[in-house]
Amino acid sequence: MRTDLFASRHIGIKKEDYKHMLQSIGVANLEQLIYETIPDDIRLKQDLQLSPAMSEHEFLNHLEALSNKNKVFKSYIGLGYHESLIPSVIKRNILENPGWYTAYTPYQAEIAQGRLEALLNFQTVVCDLTAMEIANASLLDESTAAAEAMTMLFDVRSRAQKKANILKFFVSEEVLPQTLSLLQTRSTPLGIELVIGNHEEFTFTNDFFGVLLQYPGKYGQVHNFDSFVSKANENDIKVAVAADILSLTLLKPPGEFGVDVVVGTTQRFGIPLGYGGPHAAFFATKEAYKRNIPGRIIGITKDTDGKQALRMALQTREQHIKRDKATSNICTAQVLLAVMAGMYAVYHGPEGLKYIANKIHAAAVTLATNLEQLGYKQLNTSFFDTITIKAESAVIKPLAEQKEINFYYIDANTISISLNESVSVADVETIATIFSEAKENKTIQITSFTDKKEIDQELQRSSTFLENPVFNSYHSETELMRYIKKLERKDLALNHSMISLGSCTMKLNAATQMLPLSSNQWGNVHPFAPVEQAEGYQIVLKELENDLSTITGFAATSLQPNSGAQGEYAGLMAIRAYHESNGDTNRNICIIPASAHGTNPASAVMAGMKVIVSKTDERGNIDVADLEEKVKLHSENLSALMVTYPSTHGVFESSIKQITKLIHDHGGQVYMDGANMNAQVGLTNPATIGADVCHLNLHKTFAIPHGGGGPGVGPICVAKQLVPFLPSNPVIKTGGSKAITAISGAPWGSSLVCLISYSYIKMLGEKGLKQSTITAILNANYIKSRLSSGFDVLYTGEKGRAAHEMIIDCRPFKQNGIEVTDIAKRLMDYGFHAPTVSFPVAGTLMIEPTESESLPELDRFCDAMLSIRQEIEEAYSENKDNVLKNAPHTLEMVTNDNWNFEYSRQKAAFPLDFVKENKFWPSVRRVDDAYGDRNLICSCIPIEAYAEA
Ligand SMILES: *Cc1c(COP(=O)(O)O)cnc(C)c1O
């Protein structure tokens, strides 16, 4: 065996295991299994044209060579992105630690208390610094967060405003360009009218429902919004502010002006620039809007024993429940980055953050003073970190680039300079020298920063923040290291056991794929740096786009969408633009099968489409007759069909080509949700089934870790006719010839983590990718056959096979008083994370093992499931305090001197022998969901206050 091939490390099944597994399934060989799984007419006839697999060693050398093609300049460009110093203790113990980065979204709260606490910290940081009442646990980036603010304010218009059809939204001209572009994208389909202008000249007329301001403005001016907000309030115009989180340690927070929403990014809290992302955005608002907030909120509740516990609150399953009525399509967020940013605040504490902010401000004032002494005019009257200088760009630019420095050149005579945490006295001296050289070339000597302030007295912050003990306890490295470990130990991640979450593809996130994220050559490139400086990135991103186009069979790819749901939205917006370019402005009907993921209808509505739900038949497939009827009915206005393939039921529907043809015959486009691409790569592809556009979840199929609920990347791959409409960026040119406006803030979205998917493809090559897909299908069918003695699989293909995942039916156990949740919680006692619960069918579990798991691990999981099946039978006869209802069992519980249950402690905690070898203890008993929603608390507050509530 070639042990240097990455495929042999990535794929968990050994050569000698195949025979046994195939036998158990009842097929002669892999070819037969695949033949019985994937309809023959959609199988690829040729191998994918990809470069040969590199070994891990070769790859690391290759990527290092590419990284050296990036010129890492000092970037003082600002515009929402700033170099920041990631504390090594956070880098090593979180970013580089699979205990954190391989975890899933904390749906199973009892085995996720660690990251839930870290996210509660994040929310507390956001609430405290913005002075708002409630915050969520991250959004995708500042620009999308601003767009979410606009749409939320649109949704919460007063009854009178809705009745009068008030559509205008004012946007300050000082809002970041990428945010403005996103607002344009999002407003158009909803009919919102953007009015852009100077806020000081805004007339508060009642045809506006809301406004967006930037604080400080994009070129650094800090405005006093006090009277603006009062006037807006008087006129029932809601105010959103995009704010720089670090500046709020010194500036009066927007909450104290009385605004309705505050958004922004936490990138400068110790997160690498990464050529655009990933970074965690925040969204904070008033308690009154708690049911309208997009994304996930962490809340405090209690467990069975009344002990404090954390969970995701309220709209946990937002899109799945509300679908086309959902407040937003956001699903995957930026959890890992939110955890890191929150931890940065824990490490520095309020004093440390103030120190950093003061230092940056002092650097900016020092620079401004020196430049003024050189005779330059500085335009900002009140500023935090950014100054605007009147100087000739054409003269300054070459001098700056010679010194490997980037500024932002606003126009021929105006330059913006944004300082950051990394700036030293010497750096300020270098900048001043550049401006001196451009003039009389006086020698500049700066020996220290001034302590003069350039923030108006009334704009300075006087209120305290981050007084909770968590932000005042872990300021030494030893203490923080242990705090991070303490939280990590509460969470079950892939470094403990298989996480068989259907639709989520929790495969290996290889160390070799993750290592480059730590490199400064990749981490420290500003997204708006001139492209010539990012040659390494440009090569990787282009190659990745090409490879993804090859894999999907499409003409082109855009990496800009930073989650799967963003990809859905981007793809639908491209379809919309395509129809419009053909003069088909009436085409606005989107047909979506009932079994679709909830983000599909939510995205369609955001794209201005009307959702028509088509039925599934008793086999779980699209009901072609019903679809045909609906297509004919809406033929004239048909925009698109959204279809997941293989379906969310884990089946390759054989009628797929007939379905895509039907849509095309009626002038529609086919959007394929590519979340299940792990069952396709190398064997079939979206182009072959007749789709026109798909998104891929790089955080599912292409090995980006889930990070506890993000980051993700959701590129869209499109057929020829949609290529012109791929999304653009207002600062750096990208996208098609008739590009739609921005989908996310950065030109190539979350570039840094694209390195992971790039390495995944380059190290597996065509053979390894195909073998991975085949093994994923093998593993799923093996589990299916092993569980068949105890569980019914809900849907299979025509030849009785599952694809890469399967749904097992737990509804029959209801008659024994056992709910699917009881099974999910009991799995924790066996050391396993539950499969996907109640999606796409309520009362079921959807199991997806992936190719990375070994046969012994698959067997342990099956043993656990079958043992639980036995316990369900026992529960039926005893039915008292049974082991399932009481699950999960904590260490505290089973070592308690009082043990009053009818089963033994041994059975509670060590139900099978293998558990003894590798016990995972849930840190709390079952959490009380209803209590948490009734008593919503979403930030760290003193325990006393919690008790009163
Ligand atoms: C995960 C998933 C999505 C949403 O992707 P995100 O990256 O979480 O936004 C959409 N559809 C299906 C079928 C999925 O499994």
PDBQT file of the ligand as one rigid body, heavy atoms in Angstrom, charges set to zero:
ROOT
HETATM    1  C1  LIG A1001     -26.398  22.523   5.190  1.00  0.00    +0.000 C 
HETATM    2  C2  LIG A1001     -27.458  22.627   4.190  1.00  0.00    +0.000 A 
HETATM    3  C3  LIG A1001     -27.847  23.870   3.665  1.00  0.00    +0.000 A 
HETATM    4  C4  LIG A1001     -27.387  25.200   4.222  1.00  0.00    +0.000 C 
HETATM    5  O1  LIG A1001     -26.035  25.406   4.193  1.00  0.00    +0.000 OA
HETATM    6  P1  LIG A1001     -25.331  26.411   5.212  1.00  0.00    +0.000 P 
HETATM    7  O2  LIG A1001     -23.915  26.357   4.821  1.00  0.00    +0.000 OA
HETATM    8  O3  LIG A1001     -25.591  25.915   6.578  1.00  0.00    +0.000 OA
HETATM    9  O4  LIG A1001     -25.927  27.754   5.020  1.00  0.00    +0.000 OA
HETATM   10  C5  LIG A1001     -28.762  23.879   2.643  1.00  0.00    +0.000 A 
HETATM   11  N1  LIG A1001     -29.308  22.736   2.173  1.00  0.00    +0.000 NA
HETATM   12  C6  LIG A1001     -28.990  21.528   2.686  1.00  0.00    +0.000 A 
HETATM   13  C7  LIG A1001     -29.635  20.294   2.142  1.00  0.00    +0.000 C 
HETATM   14  C8  LIG A1001     -28.062  21.432   3.724  1.00  0.00    +0.000 A 
HETATM   15  O5  LIG A1001     -27.758  20.254   4.250  1.00  0.00    +0.000 OA
ENDROOT
TORSDOF 0
